Structures are given as structure tokens and as C-alpha cells.
Amino acid sequence: MANCLPATTRALGPRLLADLFRRHAADSWPAGPKRHRDDAITFAGRLARGELLPDVPPWLADAAAFESAALQARDPSRRLVITLLRYRPDALIPALLAGQPGDEVPRRPTLVAWIRWRAGGDARFVRASVPGLGRSLIPSWPPPVPDGVFGRRKRPSARSHP
């Protein structure tokens, strides 16, 4: 697990990771040649969705979602993997690997994609961080979106009335 999900493993610590993985393993037992990768993807997905840990911190959910998506992108049959995060992975993942608390990393909504132009080819990593991205794409994003477009009400223009 530590090889597949290094930042998530480091953030959880050995005791909590073992406890959560035992809960996960009771419900899921993948088979096949890529079972370890598939198990890590499933575990990280369940952790990110809050199925294994009530009140999962958003930074931990993002780390698990990012590492799960990165594992999925390694599959040569996948052409596109997309995930929407609340934190920039290039800030969050190194911080967690360095042992820093995830809640100290500033939030920056980021859309991350791995694109494979042809089957079996190399996947290209693309990310876009846009300040208003979270409010427009994540329904429960704090703070709630006020009336109008991102808080600005449309004012009637002088040109619209003759």
C-alpha cells in the first residue's frame, strides 16, 4: 500500500492506515495480476468519498483521490483520467511526504487530467488551477455561491433601455 499511495500512507500513519485497510479488506478482495494496484485504487476511492473514515479532512480526501487517479492513469488501456481537487497536488503531495500537516497547505481548486493520445502510449499530465473553479464545479464548495454570477449581480446597462 505504501508504494502505491505514499502521501496518503504517510498522512494516515501506520495505526490508522492498518485499521482503515482492515475495514476495507473485509468488504473488498480483488483478484488478478494487478490486484495490488486495483486494491489501492479502491481503498483510496473509498477513503476520498468518506466511506472508511467519517469526517475525512478535505486535504486527505484530495491526496487519496490524486494518488488513485495517478494509479488509474498508469493503465495503458485508459485514455483519459480526470479528477477535481480542492488543493494543488504539486503543493499538497510534497508537503504530506515531508511530514507537514495537510491543513497548512493553502486551498487552490485544481482540475487534473492524464491524457493518452493513443492506446498504449504515454500518458501526459495536465493541471489547471483557477481561483473560481471550486465554486463553479463543486456544489458544496464553501462559501455558498451567492445570487448572480460569483457574487456579482448583473446591473442593467444604460444601452439596454432606449
C-alpha positions in Angstrom: 0.0 0.0 0.0 2.8 2.4 0.9 4.3 2.0 -2.6 1.0 2.8 -4.4 -0.3 5.6 -2.1 2.8 7.1 -0.4 1.3 10.5 0.6 -1.9 9.0 1.8 0.0 6.4 3.8 2.3 9.0 5.4 -0.7 11.2 6.3 -2.7 8.5 7.9 0.2 6.9 9.9 0.7 3.2 10.4 -2.0 2.6 13.0 -4.9 4.4 11.3 -3.8 3.0 7.9 -3.9 -0.6 9.2 -7.3 0.0 10.9 -8.8 1.5 7.8 -7.3 -1.1 5.5 -8.7 -3.9 7.6 -12.2 -2.4 7.3 -11.7 -2.0 3.5 -10.3 -5.6 3.1 -13.4 -7.0 4.9 -15.6 -5.8 2.0 -13.2 -6.0 -1.0 -10.8 -8.6 -2.2 -9.6 -8.0 -5.8 -8.2 -10.8 -8.0 -6.0 -10.9 -11.0 -2.4 -9.8 -11.9 -3.0 -6.2 -10.9 -4.8 -6.8 -7.7 -2.5 -4.7 -5.5 -2.9 -1.7 -7.7 -6.7 -2.2 -8.0 -6.9 -2.7 -4.3 -5.1 0.6 -3.7 -7.3 2.4 -6.2 -10.4 1.1 -4.5 -9.1 1.9 -1.0 -8.2 5.4 -1.9 -11.5 6.0 -3.6 -13.4 4.8 -0.6 -11.3 7.0 1.7 -11.8 10.0 -0.5 -15.5 9.5 -0.5 -15.6 9.2 3.3 -16.8 5.6 3.4 -13.9 4.4 5.6 -13.4 7.5 7.8 -16.2 9.8 8.9 -15.4 13.4 8.5 -12.3 12.8 6.3 -10.3 16.1 6.1 -10.5 17.6 2.6 -6.8 17.6 2.1 -6.6 13.9 2.9 -9.5 13.2 0.5 -7.6 15.1 -2.2 -4.4 13.2 -1.6 -6.2 9.9 -1.8 -8.1 11.0 -4.9 -5.0 12.2 -6.7 -3.0 9.1 -6.0 -5.9 6.9 -7.0 -6.2 8.8 -10.3 -2.5 8.6 -10.9 -2.6 4.8 -10.5 -5.6 4.6 -12.9 -3.7 6.7 -15.4 -0.9 4.1 -15.5 -3.2 1.6 -17.1 -2.3 1.6 -20.8 -5.9 1.0 -21.9 -7.1 4.2 -20.2 -7.1 7.2 -22.5 -8.4 9.8 -20.1 -8.4 10.2 -16.3 -9.8 13.4 -14.7 -10.1 14.5 -11.1 -11.1 17.7 -9.4 -9.2 18.6 -6.3 -9.5 21.4 -3.6 -5.7 21.6 -3.3 -2.9 21.8 -5.9 -1.3 18.4 -5.9 2.2 19.8 -6.5 1.8 21.6 -3.2 -0.1 19.0 -1.2 1.7 15.8 -2.0 5.2 17.0 -1.3 4.0 18.6 2.0 2.5 15.3 3.1 5.5 13.3 2.1 7.7 15.7 4.1 5.5 15.1 7.1 3.9 18.5 7.2 0.2 18.8 8.2 -2.1 18.9 5.2 -4.3 21.6 6.8 -1.4 24.1 6.4 -1.4 23.8 2.6 -3.4 26.6 1.1 -6.5 25.6 -0.9 -6.4 26.1 -4.6 -9.0 24.3 -6.7 -7.3 22.3 -9.4 -8.5 20.2 -12.3 -6.1 17.4 -13.0 -6.1 15.2 -16.1 -3.9 12.5 -17.6 -4.4 12.2 -21.3 -3.1 9.3 -23.5 -3.4 10.3 -27.2 -3.2 6.7 -28.4 -3.8 3.4 -26.7 -0.6 2.1 -25.2 1.1 5.4 -25.5 2.5 7.6 -22.7 0.0 9.5 -20.5 0.5 13.3 -20.3 -0.2 15.1 -17.1 -2.1 18.4 -17.3 -3.4 20.5 -14.4 -5.2 23.8 -14.3 -5.7 25.9 -11.1 -8.3 28.5 -11.4 -9.5 30.6 -8.3 -13.2 30.3 -9.2 -13.1 26.7 -10.3 -14.2 25.3 -7.0 -17.3 27.5 -6.7 -18.4 26.6 -10.2 -17.8 22.9 -10.2 -18.1 21.6 -6.7 -21.7 22.1 -5.4 -20.8 22.0 -1.7 -17.8 24.3 -2.1 -17.5 26.8 0.8 -18.7 29.6 0.8 -22.0 29.1 -0.9 -22.3 30.8 -4.2 -24.5 34.0 -3.7 -27.1 35.1 -6.2 -25.7 36.2 -9.5 -22.5 35.1 -11.1 -19.9 34.6 -8.4 -21.5 37.2 -6.2 -21.7 40.0 -8.8 -25.2 41.0 -9.7 -25.9 41.9 -13.3 -26.7 45.6 -13.5 -29.0 46.9 -16.2 -26.9 48.7 -18.7 -27.9 52.2 -19.9 -27.7 50.9 -23.5 -30.4 48.2 -23.0 -33.1 50.9 -22.4 -33.9 53.3 -25.3 
